[in-house]
Amino acid sequence: MNDFETLNVLQAGLEDWFRPGVTALLSVVVTFVVYKGVLAIIQRLTRSKTVPRIFLDASATALGIVIALLVLNGVLETASPELPLLSHVQHAATLLLIIALTWAVVRCTSSIGNVIVAMNPVLEGQWKRARKVETQTRFLVRILNILIVILGLGAALMTFEPVQHLGGSLLASAGIGGIILGFAAKPVLSNLLAGMQIALTQPFRIDDVLHVQGEWCWVEEVTATYVVLRVWDLRRLVVPLQWFIENPFQNWSRNDTELTGPVFIHVDYSMPIEPLRTEFNRLLHRAPQWNGHTATVQVTDAGDTNIEVRLLMSAKDSSGLWDLRCAIREGMITFIQEQFPDQLPRVRARLVEQPDQ
């Protein structure tokens, strides 16, 4: 076929597609415009915090594309089967419809988590339950979204003829393939299983204060395979979920956010303890971070040159405790410098005169 014949065939194909193409395009545009108008009316007449409205807002765009693609597939079904490349166009429209449906379902599933979290707000005295529900919901929603995407991808692949013909062979070798896939995907699967275990057992929750690998941090985000921890200096520590199953870590807000912490002061043996106790209590009562529960002064060690005094205090959370310890340490050092400068740690030495030889 020469170039002239090719142009004639192309022109004939375009002429055949003109009427169906315009019809399909107009149908899609009109459907999308009508959908946007109905959506605007619904959003105007409903409150934004209701459960149906949350689902609608989350999936509005994806749902509009799904409806438009459904109309497009319906128009293509009524087209003449003699149209050139009709089967390819229908296949492409079907693929787009599957992708849009998967997107819409994922958006609706994600909004389920938002609805559950909105129905369990963090109220005074109920923060533990609210954070527990939020953490479990985030875990399960992400795992469900992964399964939905896998199913959507499988449905899209099954629209191809070669994949359908290979279906029997794939089923016959599913046992061996499953074993190979299991070994290849072991890190991902182990993290998914660890995520389900953490969601059920709740060793930590979102916003919990953890001490992980020597870092003081907060649980900021929990995904299906890893946890994002916000370190105190605003760095982000990304830890796989499997690590939390296999390694010990500290949870400073598991049941309560209240913490106690010490400040150690080293002074000379001649330092009286009672003035230190009086000044410590005075500083605590002036500190806004102190929760009024723990205030202890004890001599915890006696070395060769000085004694160690432990000042034990408590605060409502880890951040307040850190600020409180720093403030008390500064105040006690200033007090000793001003009132008992001679009782600061010192090194004693004895000079012995040697007799003349």
C-alpha positions as a printed Julia matrix, in Angstrom:
357×3 Matrix{Float64}:
   0.0     0.0     0.0
   1.48    3.32   -1.11
   1.23    6.64    0.65
  -1.78    7.75   -1.4
  -3.77    4.66   -0.5
  -2.79    5.07    3.15
  -4.1     8.63    3.19
  -7.36    7.49    1.6
  -7.82    4.78    4.24
  -7.04    7.25    7.02
  -9.47    9.81    5.58
 -12.2     7.2     5.28
 -11.6     6.09    8.88
 -11.84    9.66   10.14
 -15.07   10.2     8.24
 -16.53    7.02    9.73
 -15.51    8.11   13.22
 -16.73   11.71   12.9
 -20.35   11.18   13.95
 -19.68    8.56   16.7
 -16.71   10.55   17.99
 -18.67   13.79   18.25
 -21.55   11.94   19.9
 -19.23   10.31   22.44
 -17.42   13.58   23.17
 -20.64   15.53   23.65
 -22.1    12.79   25.85
 -19.05   12.8    28.1
 -18.94   16.61   28.34
 -22.68   16.94   29.05
 -22.54   14.13   31.63
 -19.59   15.73   33.44
 -21.19   19.19   33.42
 -24.49   17.81   34.76
 -22.59   15.85   37.42
 -20.71   18.97   38.52
 -23.96   20.9    38.77
 -25.67   18.19   40.83
 -22.57   17.91   43.01
 -22.55   21.66   43.68
 -26.24   21.58   44.65
 -25.7    18.64   47.01
 -22.68   20.32   48.62
 -24.65   23.51   49.07
 -27.64   21.78   50.69
 -25.7    19.46   53.01
 -23.39   20.05   55.94
 -19.7    19.4    55.43
 -19.23   17.27   58.57
 -21.89   14.65   57.88
 -20.79   11.11   57.04
 -22.27   10.97   53.48
 -20.74   14.37   52.71
 -17.29   13.21   53.85
 -17.5    10.22   51.49
 -18.75   12.42   48.66
 -16.03   15.06   49.07
 -13.31   12.39   49.19
 -14.39   10.63   45.99
 -16.1    13.46   44.08
 -13.54   13.82   41.27
 -12.97   10.09   40.82
 -16.72    9.43   40.88
 -17.32   12.06   38.19
 -14.71   10.44   35.95
 -16.27    7.01   36.53
 -19.73    8.25   35.5
 -18.3     9.96   32.4
 -16.43    6.79   31.39
 -19.56    4.68   31.93
 -21.4     6.96   29.5
 -18.48    6.72   27.04
 -18.51    2.91   27.17
 -22.28    2.93   26.63
 -21.96    5.15   23.55
 -19.18    2.94   22.13
 -21.37   -0.14   22.61
 -24.02    1.4    20.34
 -21.48    2.29   17.63
 -21.32    0.34   14.39
 -19.09   -2.73   14.68
 -17.63   -1.9    11.29
 -15.84    1.19   12.62
 -12.06    0.87   12.24
 -10.1     0.32   15.46
 -13.37    0.17   17.45
 -12.17   -2.77   19.55
  -8.97   -0.91   20.52
 -10.91    2.21   21.52
 -13.34    0.12   23.57
 -10.41   -1.63   25.25
  -8.8     1.69   26.15
 -12.1     3.01   27.54
 -12.53   -0.15   29.61
  -9.0     0.19   31.02
  -9.65    3.81   31.96
 -12.93    2.8    33.62
 -11.19    0.13   35.73
  -8.49    2.6    36.79
 -11.1     5.24   37.69
 -13.17    2.71   39.65
 -10.07    1.62   41.58
  -9.26    5.26   42.32
 -12.82    5.95   43.51
 -12.88    2.88   45.78
  -9.49    3.8    47.27
 -10.72    7.33   47.96
 -13.88    5.98   49.62
 -11.85    3.55   51.7
  -9.54    6.33   52.84
 -12.55    8.41   53.81
 -13.74    5.54   56.02
 -10.67    6.2    58.17
 -11.44    9.91   58.27
 -15.04    9.19   59.3
 -14.0     6.85   62.11
 -11.41    9.34   63.38
 -13.96   12.19   63.2
 -16.44   10.11   65.19
 -13.84    9.53   67.91
 -12.36   12.98   68.65
  -9.66   13.54   71.24
 -11.7    14.6    74.27
 -10.39   15.43   77.71
  -9.89   12.21   79.61
 -10.46   10.05   76.5
  -7.29   10.76   74.51
  -6.04    7.2    74.93
  -9.1     5.62   73.33
  -9.19    8.16   70.48
  -5.53    7.62   69.59
  -5.98    3.85   69.75
  -8.91    3.97   67.32
  -7.02    6.31   64.98
  -3.91    4.12   64.87
  -5.86    0.91   64.23
  -7.95    2.6    61.54
  -4.95    4.02   59.7
  -3.26    0.61   59.65
  -6.29   -1.3    58.38
  -7.28    1.33   55.79
  -3.8     1.34   54.24
  -3.7    -2.45   54.05
  -7.17   -2.47   52.48
  -6.09    0.15   49.93
  -3.13   -2.01   48.92
  -5.46   -4.97   48.34
  -7.84   -2.81   46.29
  -5.0    -1.56   44.07
  -3.79   -5.14   43.54
  -7.3    -6.25   42.55
  -7.67   -3.28   40.21
  -4.33   -4.02   38.58
  -5.34   -7.65   38.13
  -8.66   -6.65   36.57
  -6.88   -4.29   34.18
  -4.41   -6.99   33.11
  -7.22   -9.49   32.52
  -8.6    -7.26   29.76
  -5.64   -8.24   27.58
  -6.09  -11.4    25.51
  -2.56  -12.8    26.1
  -3.04  -12.55   29.85
  -6.36  -14.39   29.63
  -4.8   -17.21   27.62
  -2.01  -17.5    30.16
  -4.5   -17.77   33.01
  -4.63  -21.56   32.95
  -0.85  -21.88   32.93
  -0.53  -19.4    35.75
  -3.05  -21.32   37.86
  -1.21  -24.57   37.17
   2.08  -23.09   38.36
   0.53  -21.07   41.21
   2.15  -23.25   43.87
   5.71  -22.74   42.67
   5.05  -19.11   41.78
   3.59  -18.48   45.2
   6.69  -19.86   46.9
   9.0   -17.77   44.71
   6.88  -14.67   45.23
   6.82  -15.28   48.96
  10.61  -15.32   49.18
  10.94  -12.28   46.9
   8.34  -10.26   48.79
   9.36  -11.4    52.27
  10.38   -7.89   53.52
   7.11   -6.35   52.32
   4.94   -9.19   53.62
   6.71   -9.23   56.98
   6.09   -5.5    57.4
   2.43   -5.91   56.43
   1.98   -8.7    58.98
   3.84   -6.64   61.56
   1.49   -3.74   60.83
  -1.55   -5.93   61.47
  -0.02   -7.18   64.71
   0.77   -3.64   65.86
  -2.74   -2.49   64.93
  -4.25   -5.22   67.11
  -1.85   -5.16   70.08
  -1.23   -1.38   70.15
   2.34   -1.16   71.51
   2.25    2.49   70.4
  -0.23    4.97   68.95
  -0.07    8.15   66.9
   1.41   11.02   68.95
   2.95    8.62   71.48
   6.38    9.62   72.79
   8.97    6.92   72.07
  12.65    6.45   72.78
  13.98    4.6    69.74
  17.65    3.94   68.97
  18.74    6.64   71.39
  16.35    9.23   69.93
  13.52   11.0    71.77
  10.67   11.25   69.26
   6.92   11.29   68.59
   4.93    8.94   66.36
   3.93   11.22   63.48
   2.71    8.85   60.76
   1.99    5.14   60.51
   1.89    3.51   57.06
   1.38   -0.1    56.01
   5.12   -0.85   56.07
   6.93    1.81   58.14
   6.53    4.41   60.88
   7.61    8.05   60.62
   8.96    9.37   63.93
   9.46   13.11   64.54
  12.64   13.61   66.54
  12.8    16.45   69.08
  15.02   18.52   66.74
  12.45   18.14   63.89
  14.35   15.4    62.07
  12.3    12.46   60.78
  13.23    8.88   61.64
  11.71    6.25   59.31
  11.6     2.8    60.91
  10.16   -0.4    59.33
   7.27   -1.92   61.23
   9.11   -5.22   61.56
  11.76   -3.47   63.68
   9.2    -2.73   66.4
   8.27   -6.41   66.56
  11.86   -7.63   66.82
  13.47   -4.94   69.01
  12.64   -3.38   72.39
  11.8     0.31   72.58
  10.54    2.72   75.22
   7.02    4.17   75.14
   6.86    7.2    77.43
   3.1     7.74   77.0
   1.72    4.22   76.86
  -0.81    4.63   79.68
  -0.1     8.17   80.9
   1.99   11.08   79.71
   3.25   11.93   83.22
   6.99   11.35   83.68
   9.56   11.78   86.44
  13.15   12.79   85.88
  16.27   13.56   87.92
  18.81   16.37   88.09
  22.18   15.52   89.65
  24.21   18.13   91.52
  27.76   17.49   92.81
  28.8    19.52   95.85
  31.44   19.44   98.54
  31.05   17.35  101.72
  30.62   20.55  103.74
  27.44   21.51  101.88
  24.31   21.28  104.11
  21.42   19.43  102.42
  18.47   21.23  104.0
  19.07   24.58  102.21
  19.21   22.66   98.92
  15.9    20.98   99.72
  14.27   24.31  100.6
  15.49   26.04   97.45
  14.49   23.06   95.29
  10.92   23.16   96.6
  10.77   26.93   96.09
  11.9    26.61   92.47
   9.43   23.8    91.81
   6.46   25.79   93.06
   7.43   28.64   90.75
   7.86   26.38   87.7
   4.74   26.08   85.49
   5.88   22.69   84.16
   5.74   20.96   87.57
   2.56   18.92   88.1
   2.83   18.93   91.89
   3.34   15.18   92.34
   7.04   14.37   92.83
   9.65   16.48   94.66
  12.5    14.57   96.29
  16.03   15.52   97.34
  18.39   12.65   98.21
  22.13   12.11   98.52
  22.67    9.2    96.13
  26.45    8.89   96.13
  29.51    9.88   98.15
  32.78    9.86   96.28
  36.34   10.61   97.21
  36.06   14.36   96.62
  32.34   15.3    96.66
  28.82   14.05   97.15
  26.07   13.55   94.57
  22.63   15.01   95.26
  19.68   13.8    93.18
  16.75   16.16   92.67
  13.74   14.15   91.49
  10.72   15.91   89.94
   7.72   15.17   87.71
   5.84   16.88   84.88
   2.74   16.23   82.81
   4.67   15.16   79.69
   8.16   14.61   78.3
   8.56   18.11   76.83
   7.56   19.74   80.1
   9.87   17.47   82.05
  12.85   18.42   79.89
  12.19   22.13   80.34
  11.62   21.65   84.06
  14.89   19.77   84.56
  16.86   22.43   82.72
  15.22   25.23   84.74
  15.84   23.48   88.08
  19.45   22.71   87.18
  20.13   26.34   86.31
  18.36   27.61   89.43
  20.19   25.26   91.81
  23.6    26.07   90.32
  22.88   29.79   90.67
  21.75   29.28   94.27
  24.94   27.42   95.24
  27.14   29.95   93.48
  25.5    32.87   95.32
  24.81   31.37   98.76
  27.42   28.6    99.19
  30.33   29.31   96.85
  32.78   27.57   99.18
  30.77   24.34   98.99
  31.27   23.83   95.27
  33.19   20.65   94.36
  36.86   20.94   95.23
  39.97   18.78   95.14
  41.8    18.49   98.47
  45.53   17.96   98.69
  47.89   17.66  101.67
  51.4    19.04  101.5
  53.97   17.05  103.45
  57.37   18.52  104.07
  60.23   16.17  103.5
  62.97   16.22  106.22
  66.37   17.39  105.12
  68.65   14.57  104.16
